[in-house]
Amino acid sequence: MDRLMRGTGLGSGAVLALGALLGCGPSDAADQPPAPGTPVSPTDSAGVLISVTDGAKASSSLGWIIDSVPDLVLGTSSHPDQQFFGVRGLRALPDGGVLVVDAITRELRFFDSTGHLTHRSGRKGEGPGEYDDPYLVHTIGATTLLLWDGRLKRFQVLSEQGEDPRVIRLSERWRGGRHPPLGAVGTQMFARFPEMAYRVRWEKKGVKTRRVDFSWVQPAAGTEVRVATFGE
């Protein structure tokens, strides 16, 4: 989907407007580049790599224009039951509609191409089509929906209309904890596995970093092929 999401707070919920979003943060004098000719070290005192961006370039306009009228609005302020409380997935559907996964209400909400709610699927529970912490996994070339449940430690596969749920139970516990997969191609999933936080917390000396593995995983078979390892 080529459009980004912009959320407008409405009480404890929100409606989603699809359009362009540009974020900007406050400027900080400490972030300004050193004067010309001043030597710059690529690391700080702890040996951590740093990067310096020219101040004029960092604060210059990107040339983006934000339209004041969104292309599509999902949910309405006059209907609290159509507001969103914890969006964990957004997908464009073949008929021009949009699917939104709300993790707080444990629902899959389906909207048509004009932004009207057509139907809902899902609820809190542990049976097929039920969720505790749903997250829509990005898939490539799939005509089905793949949802990860971080609390129940399982996947579910559904039709693009949220029907015919099939539970995939793991042959071993998903060692990424509650971290969802970054994406999926066929039966393989690309996942980020951070090291357990308590190990990092109890380190006595040196810079406190933790290892993060990126791997291709086949959950049903319990196999994993590590692609890269980084520190954070």
C-alpha positions in Angstrom: 0.0 0.0 0.0 1.6 3.3 -1.1 -0.1 5.5 1.4 0.9 6.1 5.0 -1.3 6.3 8.0 -2.1 9.4 10.0 -3.9 9.0 13.4 -6.1 11.7 14.9 -6.8 11.2 18.7 -10.5 11.0 19.6 -10.9 10.4 23.3 -9.4 7.0 24.0 -9.8 5.9 20.4 -8.8 7.2 17.0 -9.8 7.3 13.3 -7.3 6.5 10.6 -6.8 8.8 7.7 -4.7 7.6 4.7 -2.5 10.2 3.2 1.1 11.5 3.6 2.8 11.9 6.9 5.9 13.9 7.7 7.5 13.8 11.2 9.9 16.3 12.5 11.5 16.7 15.9 12.8 19.6 17.9 16.2 21.0 17.0 19.0 20.8 19.5 22.0 23.1 19.5 24.1 20.1 20.8 23.4 18.3 17.5 24.9 21.0 15.3 28.0 19.9 13.4 31.5 21.1 14.5 33.1 24.1 13.0 35.0 23.6 9.7 38.4 22.1 10.4 37.5 20.6 13.8 38.6 17.0 14.0 35.7 14.5 14.4 36.1 11.1 16.0 34.0 8.3 14.5 33.5 6.9 18.0 32.5 8.3 21.4 34.4 7.7 24.7 32.8 4.3 25.1 33.9 3.2 21.6 30.4 3.4 20.2 30.3 4.4 16.5 28.7 7.9 15.9 27.6 9.8 12.8 27.5 13.5 12.2 25.0 15.1 9.7 25.5 18.6 8.4 23.1 20.8 10.2 21.9 22.7 7.1 21.3 19.5 5.3 19.5 17.9 8.2 17.1 20.9 8.7 16.4 21.5 5.0 13.0 20.9 3.5 12.4 17.5 1.8 10.0 19.1 -0.6 7.0 17.0 0.5 3.5 18.5 0.3 0.8 17.3 2.7 -2.7 17.4 1.3 -5.2 18.8 3.7 -7.9 16.3 2.5 -7.1 12.6 3.1 -7.8 10.1 0.4 -9.7 7.7 2.7 -10.9 7.9 6.3 -11.5 4.7 8.3 -13.7 5.0 11.4 -15.8 8.0 12.5 -15.8 10.1 15.7 -19.6 9.8 15.9 -19.4 6.0 16.3 -17.1 5.0 19.2 -17.3 1.4 18.2 -15.6 2.2 14.9 -12.6 3.9 16.5 -9.2 2.2 16.9 -7.3 1.5 20.1 -4.3 -0.5 19.2 -3.6 -0.9 15.4 -1.4 -3.9 14.8 -1.8 -4.3 11.1 -3.1 -2.7 7.9 -3.7 -4.4 4.5 -5.1 -3.4 1.2 -7.6 -5.9 -0.2 -8.1 -7.0 -3.8 -11.6 -5.3 -4.0 -10.2 -1.9 -2.9 -11.1 -2.4 0.7 -8.9 -2.2 3.7 -8.3 -4.5 6.7 -7.3 -3.1 10.1 -6.2 -5.3 13.0 -7.1 -3.8 16.4 -5.1 -5.6 19.2 -7.1 -4.1 22.1 -10.5 -5.3 20.9 -9.0 -8.4 19.3 -10.8 -7.7 16.1 -10.2 -7.7 12.3 -12.2 -4.9 10.9 -13.0 -4.8 7.1 -13.8 -1.6 5.3 -14.9 -1.1 1.7 -13.2 1.3 -0.8 -15.2 4.2 0.5 -14.2 3.7 4.1 -17.5 2.1 5.4 -17.2 -0.8 7.8 -18.5 -3.9 6.2 -17.9 -6.6 8.8 -15.8 -7.7 11.7 -14.0 -11.0 12.6 -12.4 -12.2 15.8 -12.7 -11.7 19.6 -10.8 -12.4 22.8 -10.2 -16.1 23.4 -8.0 -19.1 22.7 -10.0 -20.9 20.1 -9.8 -20.7 16.3 -10.6 -17.1 15.1 -9.9 -15.8 18.7 -6.9 -13.8 19.9 -5.2 -12.4 22.9 -2.5 -10.3 21.2 -3.0 -10.3 17.4 -0.4 -8.9 15.0 -0.8 -9.0 11.2 2.4 -10.4 9.6 3.4 -8.9 6.3 3.4 -11.6 3.6 4.6 -11.7 0.0 2.6 -13.4 -2.7 0.0 -14.8 -0.3 -3.8 -14.6 -0.7 -4.4 -15.4 2.9 -4.0 -13.6 6.2 -1.3 -14.6 8.7 -1.6 -13.4 12.3 0.8 -13.9 15.1 -0.4 -14.0 18.7 2.4 -12.9 21.1 0.7 -14.1 24.3 -0.7 -17.4 23.0 2.6 -18.1 21.0 0.9 -19.3 17.9 0.0 -18.3 14.3 -3.4 -18.4 12.6 -4.1 -18.5 8.8 -7.4 -17.0 7.5 -9.0 -16.1 4.3 -8.7 -12.5 3.2 -12.3 -12.0 4.5 -11.3 -13.3 8.0 -12.9 -16.7 7.5 -11.9 -20.3 7.9 -9.2 -19.8 10.6 -6.5 -22.5 10.9 -4.3 -22.5 14.0 -0.5 -23.3 13.5 1.0 -24.5 16.8 4.7 -24.4 17.0 6.8 -27.5 17.4 8.9 -25.6 19.9 8.4 -22.3 21.8 9.0 -19.3 19.6 12.2 -18.2 21.1 11.7 -14.6 20.0 9.2 -14.2 22.9 6.4 -11.8 22.0 8.3 -10.3 19.1 6.3 -10.8 15.9 7.9 -11.9 12.6 9.1 -9.1 10.3 7.5 -10.8 7.3 6.8 -14.1 5.6 7.4 -15.7 2.2 5.7 -19.0 1.7 6.2 -21.1 4.8 9.3 -19.2 5.8 9.3 -16.2 8.2 12.0 -13.5 8.7 12.3 -12.8 12.4 14.3 -10.7 14.8 15.4 -12.5 17.9 16.9 -10.2 20.7 19.0 -11.6 23.5 17.2 -11.9 26.8 17.2 -8.5 28.6 18.1 -9.9 32.0 21.5 -11.1 30.7 22.3 -7.6 29.6 21.1 -6.0 32.8 23.5 -8.1 35.0 26.6 -7.3 33.0 29.1 -5.8 35.4 31.8 -4.3 33.0 32.0 -2.7 29.6 29.4 -1.3 27.3 26.0 -2.9 27.9 24.9 -4.3 24.6 22.7 -7.3 23.6 22.9 -9.5 20.6 20.2 -9.5 18.0 19.8 -12.4 15.5 18.0 -12.1 12.2 16.9 -15.5 10.9 14.7 -17.3 8.4 12.4 -19.6 10.4 9.9 -22.3 9.5 7.7 -22.4 12.6 5.8 -25.6 11.9 9.1 -27.5 11.4 11.0 -25.7 14.1 13.9 -25.0 11.8 16.0 -21.8 11.8 18.7 -20.4 9.5 20.5 -17.4 11.0 21.3 -14.6 8.4 23.0 -12.0 10.5 23.9 -11.0 14.1 24.2 -7.4 15.4 24.6 -5.7 18.7 22.3 -3.0 20.1 
